[in-house]
Amino acid sequence: MWTYTHSETYESIEPEAIWSLWSDVNHWNRWDSDIEYTQLQGSFIAGSGLTLKPKGGPAVKVMLSEDNEGKSFTEYTRFPGAKMYFSHALEGLEEGVCLTNTIRVTGIFTHLWVALVAKKMAKTMPAQMDSLIKLAREQSAYAC
């Protein structure tokens, strides 16, 4: 098993603004520059599937395996010989929010899928979080 976690605390942002963007699966590419498109099948609840097309890669089927509305969700995809989980959590703080993203790869070919996919995801995670927060702040300011 391989795991990578990145946490960041952001000031002056409400948890609801982040959750609104996370649960808007069909527009993840607005804040994640590595995604060409995503398409949710059904509602944003555990058990629902989605198609995710990364830039420069083939479209993959992803399942939402956990949904703790307003707080966290986990998605996973299957690769030959491995399974990759991507967990997203937010914690409301007095001064803003703490975001924590965790990638976990399990299976007999963990090393292969870490080298091909997970390490790149881990490398871009801080910038992806910053982009999410920037968009959440812009939308919050526009809503006022």
C-alpha positions in Angstrom: 0.0 0.0 0.0 1.1 3.6 -0.8 -0.4 6.7 0.8 0.2 10.4 0.3 -1.6 13.1 2.3 -1.6 16.9 1.9 -3.3 19.3 4.3 -3.6 23.1 4.0 -5.4 25.7 6.1 -7.0 28.5 4.3 -8.4 31.7 5.9 -11.5 33.7 5.0 -13.4 30.9 3.3 -16.6 29.1 4.3 -16.8 25.2 4.2 -20.0 25.4 2.2 -18.3 27.3 -0.7 -15.8 24.4 -1.0 -18.4 21.7 -0.7 -20.4 23.4 -3.4 -17.5 23.0 -5.8 -16.6 19.5 -4.8 -20.2 18.3 -5.2 -20.4 19.9 -8.7 -18.6 17.0 -10.3 -19.3 18.0 -13.9 -17.3 21.1 -13.4 -14.2 19.8 -11.5 -12.1 21.0 -14.5 -12.8 24.6 -13.4 -10.5 24.2 -10.5 -8.4 21.1 -11.4 -6.3 21.8 -14.4 -5.3 18.1 -14.9 -8.9 17.2 -15.8 -10.3 17.5 -19.3 -13.8 16.6 -18.2 -15.9 14.7 -15.6 -19.4 13.4 -16.0 -21.4 12.3 -12.9 -24.0 9.5 -13.4 -26.7 10.1 -10.9 -26.4 12.1 -7.7 -23.4 13.0 -5.6 -23.8 10.2 -3.2 -21.9 7.0 -2.3 -22.4 4.3 -4.9 -22.7 6.8 -7.8 -20.3 6.6 -10.7 -18.6 9.1 -12.8 -16.3 9.3 -15.8 -13.2 11.3 -15.4 -11.0 12.2 -18.4 -7.5 13.4 -17.3 -5.6 15.6 -19.8 -3.3 13.4 -21.8 -4.8 10.1 -20.6 -7.8 7.8 -21.2 -11.2 8.3 -19.5 -11.6 6.2 -16.4 -14.6 5.1 -14.4 -14.6 6.4 -10.9 -17.0 5.4 -8.0 -17.9 7.5 -5.0 -17.4 5.2 -2.1 -18.1 7.5 0.8 -20.0 10.7 1.1 -20.2 12.6 4.4 -22.2 15.5 3.1 -20.6 18.9 3.8 -17.4 17.3 5.3 -15.8 14.6 3.1 -16.0 12.2 0.3 -13.9 9.4 -1.2 -13.7 8.3 -4.8 -11.9 5.3 -6.2 -10.9 3.8 -9.5 -9.7 0.3 -10.4 -6.6 -0.4 -12.3 -5.3 -3.8 -13.4 -3.9 -5.2 -10.1 -4.6 -2.1 -8.0 -7.2 0.2 -6.6 -6.7 3.9 -6.1 -8.7 5.9 -3.5 -8.8 9.7 -3.4 -10.2 11.1 -0.2 -11.2 14.8 0.2 -12.0 16.3 3.7 -12.7 19.7 5.0 -12.8 20.9 8.6 -14.4 24.3 9.4 -12.2 26.4 11.7 -12.8 29.7 13.3 -10.4 31.4 10.8 -11.4 29.4 7.7 -11.0 25.7 6.7 -8.5 23.0 6.8 -8.5 20.9 3.6 -7.0 17.4 3.6 -6.6 15.2 0.5 -5.3 11.7 0.7 -4.4 9.3 -2.2 -4.1 5.6 -1.3 -3.1 2.9 -3.7 -3.6 -0.8 -2.8 -3.0 -4.0 -4.7 -0.4 -6.3 -6.2 0.7 -3.7 -8.8 0.7 -0.7 -6.4 4.2 0.3 -7.4 3.3 0.5 -11.1 0.2 2.7 -10.6 2.0 4.9 -8.1 4.7 5.5 -10.7 2.2 6.0 -13.6 -0.6 8.0 -11.9 -0.5 8.6 -8.1 2.9 10.5 -7.9 1.8 13.0 -10.5 -1.5 13.5 -8.7 0.4 14.0 -5.4 2.7 16.5 -7.0 -0.1 18.7 -8.3 -2.3 18.5 -5.2 -1.2 21.7 -3.5 -1.8 23.8 -6.7 -5.2 22.0 -7.2 -6.2 22.9 -3.6 -5.1 26.6 -4.2 -7.2 26.7 -7.4 -10.2 25.3 -5.6 -10.0 27.9 -2.9 -9.4 30.7 -5.4 -12.6 29.7 -7.3 -14.6 29.3 -4.1 -13.6 32.8 -3.0 -14.5 34.3 -6.4 -17.9 32.7 -6.3 -18.5 33.7 -2.7 -17.6 37.4 -3.5 -19.8 37.3 -6.6 -22.7 35.9 -4.5 -22.6 38.9 -2.1 
